[in-house]
Amino acid sequence: MSTTEVKERAELLKAQIDEKRLPRHIAIIMDGNGRWGERHGLSRIEGHKYAVEAIRRVVRTVDDLKIPFLTLFAFSTENVERPSEEVAEIFRLFDETVATEIPELKKRNARVIFSGELEMLPEKICEKFKRAEEETKSNLGLTLNLCVFYSGRSEILRAVEKIIGDIKSEKISPNGIDSVFFSRYFYHPELPDPDLLIRTSGEMRISNFLLWQIAYTELYFTETLWPDFDELELMKAIIEYQSRDRRFGRV
């Protein structure tokens, strides 16, 4: 499909979107990079390289739609068990992409934050992530939350450990701990729960992602592999989201 055709289809899809009912927060499990590479006669590592352009497209589209929060599952704690060459390439892409993309995100007035056990990253990359957060912390546009060395179960356990520590040190009382209070101990409690969770590549599971936060999130699964995911696919997901009746457990 040519660039002109993509733009024309994007305009048609955008016309179907109710701008008053957009999700405030979209979360995406970006899956299928390795398979995309293999299907195109390339290596799994090459698939990860093409994934970066898909991230650019989605960030640009989400920002253009004025959706305030986007969370991307970039690397799980389990991903470290992949072949060492693949993990090393992913880390190299982290290092390279943060350096090249921050100027564009600054132009868009976007804030970048990270969720996960960043101390497990190579020190140089960890420092770059922290610098990216610092350089964009005052920006008031899109908040881009990148989950790196992230585990939903670990985030919950980490919150429990912190609460226990604060109770022992008498910083807080064990009385009156509810779901709102509990969530204050997560990586970024200022983020609203996702309204829409998208997973690419045809896999239909959550894979330890935002387990607490997606209690009432609308789930959308697509066969599209992540490197092929574009503004058209994103708009299809939003249109599907807007077709649903969100009752949050109520009648």
Secondary structure, 3 states (H helix, E strand, C coil): CCHHHHHHHHHHHHHCCCHHHCCCEEEEECCCHHHHHHHCCCCHHHHHHHHHHHHHHHHHHHHHCCCCEEEEEEEEHHHHHCCHHHHHHHHHHHHHHHHHHHHHHHHCCCEEEEECCHHHCCHHHHHHHHHHHHHHCCCCCCEEEEEEEECHHHHHHHHHHHHHHHHHCCCCCCCCCCHHHHHCCCCCCCCCCCCEEEECCCCCCCCCCCCCCCCCCEEEECCCCHHHCCHHHHHHHHHHHHCCCCCCCCC
